[in-house]
Amino acid sequence: MASLAFAFFIMCPRMAGMCAVIAKTREVNPYLIALIGGVISVPLIMLMVFLTIKMGVQAAILVAAATDLLAALAIGTLRPKYALEVLIIALFVWAGVTTANKLSPILEKIIATH
């Protein structure tokens, strides 16, 4: 059940959208990209889990931003604008995780008292 729940977390529109972009850019089958890329991503997901547990979410976010840039480089779409967008997204993810971590206990206490 825990793995099924995790599978639902992994499923996201961003990944599907990037799969479609890569397929269009390279003129290849998007379903094949999803299948093979999913298999290749398993050790990378394990790396992200390791980084998050051992080094914290900031390290995992930095590696995720780096892999976004590597993906763009691999398909030949890396541009300064894209690199800046990745940086901004990484900052917002970091801010969101940090804020949620600090704010959720406060909100939990407020909800529990009502």
C-alpha positions as CSV (number, residue, x, y, z in Angstrom):
1,M,0.0,0.0,0.0
2,A,2.8,2.4,0.8
3,S,4.3,1.8,-2.6
4,L,1.0,2.4,-4.3
5,A,0.6,5.6,-2.4
6,F,4.1,6.7,-3.6
7,A,3.2,5.8,-7.2
8,F,0.3,8.3,-6.9
9,F,2.7,11.0,-5.7
10,I,5.1,10.4,-8.6
11,M,2.3,10.8,-11.1
12,C,2.2,14.5,-12.0
13,P,1.2,16.7,-15.0
14,R,4.8,18.2,-15.1
15,M,6.3,14.8,-15.9
16,A,3.6,14.1,-18.5
17,G,4.1,17.5,-20.1
18,M,7.9,17.1,-20.2
19,C,7.4,13.6,-21.8
20,A,5.2,15.2,-24.5
21,V,7.8,18.0,-25.1
22,I,10.7,15.6,-25.4
23,A,8.7,13.3,-27.7
24,K,7.8,16.3,-29.9
25,T,11.4,17.7,-29.9
26,R,12.9,14.3,-30.7
27,E,10.0,13.0,-32.8
28,V,9.8,9.8,-30.8
29,N,7.0,7.8,-29.1
30,P,6.0,9.5,-25.8
31,Y,4.8,6.3,-24.3
32,L,8.1,4.6,-24.9
33,I,9.9,7.7,-23.4
34,A,7.6,7.3,-20.3
35,L,8.3,3.6,-20.0
36,I,12.1,3.7,-20.4
37,G,12.5,7.0,-18.6
38,G,10.5,5.6,-15.7
39,V,12.8,2.6,-15.4
40,I,15.9,4.8,-15.7
41,S,14.5,7.1,-13.0
42,V,14.2,4.5,-10.3
43,P,17.8,4.9,-9.1
44,L,17.5,8.6,-9.3
45,I,14.4,8.6,-7.1
46,M,16.3,6.5,-4.6
47,L,19.1,9.0,-4.7
48,M,16.6,11.8,-4.0
49,V,15.2,9.8,-1.0
50,F,18.8,9.3,0.3
51,L,19.6,13.0,-0.1
52,T,16.5,14.1,1.6
53,I,17.0,11.8,4.5
54,K,20.7,12.2,4.9
55,M,21.3,15.8,3.8
56,G,18.0,17.5,3.9
57,V,15.4,18.8,1.4
58,Q,17.7,21.6,0.3
59,A,20.3,19.2,-1.1
60,A,17.5,17.2,-2.9
61,I,16.1,20.4,-4.4
62,L,19.5,21.4,-5.7
63,V,20.1,18.0,-7.3
64,A,16.6,18.1,-8.8
65,A,17.3,21.6,-10.3
66,A,20.6,20.2,-11.7
67,T,18.9,17.2,-13.2
68,D,16.3,19.6,-14.8
69,L,19.2,21.4,-16.5
70,L,20.8,18.1,-17.5
71,A,17.5,17.0,-19.1
72,A,17.4,20.3,-21.1
73,L,21.0,19.8,-22.1
74,A,20.3,16.2,-23.2
75,I,17.5,17.2,-25.6
76,G,19.3,20.3,-26.8
77,T,16.9,22.9,-25.3
78,L,19.0,24.4,-22.6
79,R,18.8,28.2,-22.8
80,P,19.7,30.9,-20.2
81,K,16.0,31.7,-19.8
82,Y,15.2,28.0,-19.0
83,A,18.1,27.9,-16.5
84,L,16.7,31.0,-14.8
85,E,13.2,29.5,-14.7
86,V,14.6,26.3,-13.1
87,L,16.3,28.4,-10.5
88,I,13.1,30.3,-9.7
89,I,11.1,27.1,-9.5
90,A,13.7,25.6,-7.2
91,L,13.5,28.6,-4.9
92,F,9.7,28.4,-4.8
93,V,9.8,24.7,-4.0
94,W,12.3,25.3,-1.2
95,A,10.2,28.2,0.2
96,G,7.1,26.1,0.0
97,V,8.6,23.1,1.8
98,T,10.2,25.3,4.4
99,T,7.0,27.3,5.0
100,A,4.8,24.1,5.1
101,N,7.2,22.5,7.6
102,K,7.1,25.5,10.0
103,L,3.4,26.5,9.4
104,S,1.7,23.1,9.6
105,P,2.3,22.5,13.3
106,I,0.9,25.9,14.1
107,L,-2.2,25.3,11.9
108,E,-2.6,21.9,13.4
109,K,-2.8,23.4,16.9
110,I,-5.3,26.0,15.8
111,I,-7.5,23.4,14.2
112,A,-7.3,21.1,17.3
113,T,-8.5,23.8,19.6
114,H,-11.6,24.4,17.5
